[in-house]
Structure formats: structure tokens, C-alpha cells
Amino acid sequence: MNRNLENTDDVLVKYLLGEATETEQANVEQWIAAGDENKRYYNHFKLIWDQSKLLAADSNVDENEAWDRFLQKVEKEERHEVSTQPAAQKIPLGKTNWLRAAAALIILLGCTAVYYFTAGTGSTITTQAGSTALATTLPDGSLVTLNRNSSITYPAKFSGSTRHVVLKGEAFFNVTPDKAHPFIIDADASSIKVVGTSFNVKSNDDKTEVVVETGIVEVAKKQFAIRVNPHQKAIVLKKEDRPVMENSTDVLYNYYRTKEFVCDHTPLYKLTDILSEAFDVHIVIASAALRDLPVSSTYHEQSLNAILENIRLLTGATVEKNGNEIIIK
């Protein structure tokens, strides 16, 4: 990458925050236009930034606290690092609101930065999401958003003919194109192979499901493989060897990235299945007539109670709560 833009990452943060000077704005835009590599770097940087704003919607992270933690981490690493480079200039905290925001961003992104500080050449990295979704970038620049309690394992540096990762749980991938080095995901007993595309992978004890947004994805189990196009999904059942393909008729799988549940003539049972997963409850539709009732509504950052109340108004159903179980009838 052409690093002729001085303090590239710092200036990009200011640019995205709208706090860059006119000269800095012009420099950034000239730098982006100077070459494909610069443009690609900026696009990945902005992807992380935009995704983190979505993930931070519910966060209570304090920027000053995040900045202090960030400084402590840097100072600790500097004590252990032998470097011939001159020491970085210290910047007063009070004059750099944008740096505090950047530090908060790093904290919100989770443990990824810490792994990169500590990973040695040839080592393996595991990034684990906790109780909230987590966005991270891989060594090739691919962006991965992990759903809560999910993890991805990958090498500190991709080498060889493929880019190989292991997923446990659910994640959305924006894979950097590289035809010479296919991107391969192991998810339970399934293998997912792509060159450059965006798609969601969800794996549990019973099945693995791959929903494709852009590009083409190859999903395989044992000797059987299928190619999945946009608006299609592959399902690999644990007890079956052959993957099957279906049309993808909704975007509910995106809820953990977008913080919203989008329904467009979506059967009620599909919405309640996702709500059960998202809110850690067990929703039962007791009336067969209600299961396939179409719902057309978008719930953006609403509580479960608010969503259930809207469902009640839309369907005329009764909603009963019994501990962690919710019955719609």
C-alpha cells in the first residue's frame, strides 16, 4: 500500500468523524484516488468503522476509559518491544477527541488488536465474541462479523495456496477477492469455498446454513458439493451427506449486524424463531393458523416486549408469558 499519506490511520479516523481539516480532507481524497491498493485499504477501514457503529448502538463504552486502556496496552507492549524506530510523538489527550473515539472503536471491536500484538509468525489466532456481536478483520483484509458466543480461528498470516479458517457458531463474511488463494471455511462437517463474496454462515449441532448475498459460494460435505448464488442458501444437515439448496426468502439472518428484524410477508414462525435466538427465550406458536401468517414490519432496536405487542396488534393473537417461555395463541 502507498503510505504517502502521513499518519494514515489517524487521519482516516478524523476524516470519517468529520473532524479533518480542509487540507486533510483533500489529502485523504487524493490518496484514495492515487491507486487501487489505497482505495481497497480505505474501503476496508470504512467497513470496520461502519460495522462498529452498528455494534456499538447498545454499548456503554466510555471513550476516556477506552483511551486509558488503549494507552496502558500500548505502553505495556512498548516495554517488551525492541525497535530501531524513533519513539512516537505523545499527543495530549485533551486535544484529540477523535483519538478517544478511535480508542473506543478498538475496544468495541474486541480482542482482535490484542491478538495481533501477541501473535508470533506462524501462530494461530482465535477471536471469540462474547455476549454481543463482534467485528474483526483477517490478515487478508476480509471483514468478519461474529454473532454472540461465536468464534473464528485463523493463522496470523495466510500462507500456501488457500486462506483457511475455522468457524464455530455464526458469522457474516465480506471476503477480499483473491482468485489465486481461495478462502475456505470449516464449519462443523461442512466446507465452504469462495474467492471473494459476502455471505452468512450459521452452524450448530443439527445443521450448517449458508446464505449468499453476493458472488458464488461452494458448499461441500464429503464428496458432495453445490454452488450457491445470491438470494440462495445451502443447508447441510448433520445426519445427511449431501447439501441441499433453497431460495433465501428473508434477511432475518442479518439481525445481529443491523440491529433490526426486517419482515416482508415473512411467516410468523420465522420471525419468532429468530426472536427466540436473539433474546434467549423460547417462543411457542400454539395455534397452527398463526404459524404461517405473513408479517410485514421492521423492528429497529426495539425491545422484545415492544415487538410482541406489535405482533399482538397485527395478528389479534394472545401473548402469554411464563418465565422464559412465551406462548402466542
N, C-alpha and C positions, 0 to 999 in steps of 0.2 A: 504494500500500500504506500502511496505517495504521502509522506508525513510532513510535507512542506507547510501545512497549517500548524502554527506554533501552539503547543498545549492542546492538541486536537480534542481530546475527550472533554476537557474543561470548557472549551469554547462551544462545543456541541451542546453541552448541558445548558449553558447560558442562552444559546440560540433557541433551544426547544422551550425554555422557560420564558422567552420573550424579553430577556434582560441583557441581550448582547447590544453593544453599541452599533451605530450605523456602519462603521468600518469593519467591525467583527462580523456583522451580518453579510456584508459584501464579500469578505474573505472566505466565509463558510460557503456561500453560494458559488464563488469562483472555484473553490477547492473541490466541491461536489462535481462541478461540470468539467473538471480537469481530466477525469478518467473514470472508466467503468469500475475500477477497484475502489476508488474513493466513494463513488455512488453506492456501491454494494455495502461498504462499511457503514456509511450513513444510514442506509435503509435498515440494516440490522440493529444499529444503535437506536433508531427511532422505534422499531418494532418492540424492543425491550422496554423502552420508555413508555410507549402507549399501553402495552400489556400490563406494565407495573401500575399505571394509573387505575386500570380496571381492578387489579388485585388489591390495590390499596384503598378501595372505596370504603371498606369496613374497618380499616386499620386505625389503631390508636397510637401509632408510632410517633414519638416526639422527635422532631428534627434535631434539636440541640443534643438530646441524649444520643441519637443515632450518630451525630457528628463526633461526640466524645468517644463513643465505642469505636468508631472508624479510626480516629486518631490513635487510640490505645492499641488497636490492631496493627496499624502501620508502624508505630514506634517499636512494638514488640518484634515485628519482623525485621526492622532495620537493625536491631541489636544482634540478630543472628545472621544477617546477610553481609557477605563480603563483596564489596563493589568498588570499581575504579571510577565510577561516575561521581561528579560533584554532587554535594548534598542539595536537595531540592529547597527552593526558597520557601520559608514559612509565610503563610498568608494569614493575617489576622481574622479570627472568626467573625467578629462584629461587622466586617465589611463584605462578607461573602454569603449572603442568604442563599444564593444559588448553589454554593458548595454544601451547605447544610441540607438542602433539598436533595442533592446528589448522594450525600451520605445516607439519608433516609431511604433513597431508592435502593442503594446497595443492601441495606438492612432488610428492606421489603422483599428483595429478590432472594433472600435466604442465605444458605450456607455456601453457595456456589463460589463466591470470591475466596472464602477461606480454603476451600478445597484446592483452588488454583495456587494459593500461596504455599500450600504444604505438599502438593503432589510433585513427585520427582519424575524424571524421564522414564517412560515405560510403565508408570504406575496406573492403577485403576481408580476411577473416581465414582463414588455413589452419591447422588443427590436425592435427598428424601424430603418430600413435602409433609408438613405436619397437619395441623387442624384447618389450614387454609390452602388454597391453590398457590403454586409457586412457579414462576417463570425463570428459565435459565438458558444459557447458550452453550452449545457444544464446541469442541475445538475447531470444527469446520465452519462455524458461524450459524449452524442450524439452530432455530429457536424452538424450545420445548416448553410447554405449559403443563405441569403436572397437576392432576386433581389431588385433593387432600388424601393423605395416607398412601400416596403412590411414590414410587422411586424409579430412578433410571441409573444404570451402571454403564460406564463407557471409559475408554482409555484416555489418559491425559493428553495424548497426541495420536491421532489416527495414522496408521501406517499399513502398508500392504495394499492389496487390490480392492478392499472393501472398507466401509465405515460401519463397524459392528457395535450395537448397543443392546442392552437387556432391560426390558420394561416389566415392572410389577405394578399392576393397578391400571390407571387410566392417564392418558396424556394426549395433547394435541401437538402435532409436529408441523413446523414450517421448515422443510429440508432444503438446504443450499444445493443447487444443481451441480452435479459433477458426474458426467456420464462415464468417466474412466474409473470412478470409485463408487459403485452402488452403495446405498445406505440400507442396512439390514437391521431389522428389529426382531429380537427373540421375545415373544410374549407367550408364556406358558409353553404349549407344544406347537405353537404357530410361528411361522417365519414370514416377515413382511419385508418386501424388497422394493425400493424406489430409487429414482435418480434425483429428482427434485420436484417436490409437490407438497400439498398441505392436506392433512387427514387426521382423524381422531382414532385412537386405539384404546379399547376398553377390554381388560382381561380379568376374569375371576375364576372361581373354582369350576364353573359349569361351561363357560364358553369365552371365546375371544371375538370381539366385533370391531370391524374396521370400516369407518365411514369416510369416503373420499370427497374432498371439496374441490381440489384442483389436481390436474395431472392424472397419471395412471399408476396404480399400486398393484403389485403382485403379492397375493396371499397364498401361502402354501402350508400343507401339513403332510408329512411323509412324502410320497411320490406324487401327490395331487396338488395342482396349483390352478388358480384362476386370476384373471386380470380384471381389476375393478376400476371403473371410470367415475368421473364426477357425478354426484347425486345417486350413487350406488353404494351398497355396503356388502361386505363379506362377513359371514358368520361361520365360525369354526367351533363346533360342539365338542366337548371333551370326549364324549363317547363315540364320535364319528370321525372317520379318517378324511373324508372329502369335504372341503369348504363349499358353502353354498352362497349364492349371490341373490340379493334382493334390491329393490329400489329403496332409496332413502327418502322418506316422505316428510320428515320434520327436522328441525335444527335444535331439538331439546338437548342433545348431547353437548351443546355449546354453553350450557348454563354456568359452568364453573369458570369460564373465561369471560363471559359477557355480563355476568350477574343478572341475567334475565331469563325468563321462561317464555319462549315465543310459540304461540299456538295458532295454527291456521287450519281450521277444520280438523283439528287433531283429536283423535278419540280420547275420551276422558281417562281411560285406563293408562294410556301412555304418559299423560301428564302426572297422574298420581304415582306411577312407578318412579318417575324422576324426582317428584317431591319427597317421596319416602327416602330415597337415596340422599338427597341434598340436605334434608332436615333431620335425618336419623330417627325417623318414625316409621310406623307400619300402617299404611292406609289401605283399607279394605273397601271395595265397592260391593255392597251386599245385594244390590239389585242388578240383575242381568241386563235390564233395559237401559241402565245408565252407562254400562261399560263402554259402549261404542258411540256414545253421544258426542257429537263434534263440538269442540271448544275453539273459539276464535278470539283470542285475547293475548295481550303481552303483559307480563308481570315483571316490572323492573325494580329490583332491590326492595321488594315488599316482604313483609313477614308472612310466615305460614298462616297465621290466623286471618290476615287480610286476604290471602289467596283463597283460603277455604270459604270465607264469607262471599267472595265473588263467585265461586263455583256454586254455592248455595243459591245465590240470586239468579245465576244463569240457568241452572237446571231445575230449580224448585225442589231439590233434594234436601234431606235432613242430614245434618252432620253431627255425629256424636263422638265424644272423646272419652276414652277410658285408659288413663295412664299414657303409655307410649303408643297405644293403638287408636286409630281414627276410623270410624265407620261412616261411609256415605251410603244412604239408602233412600 
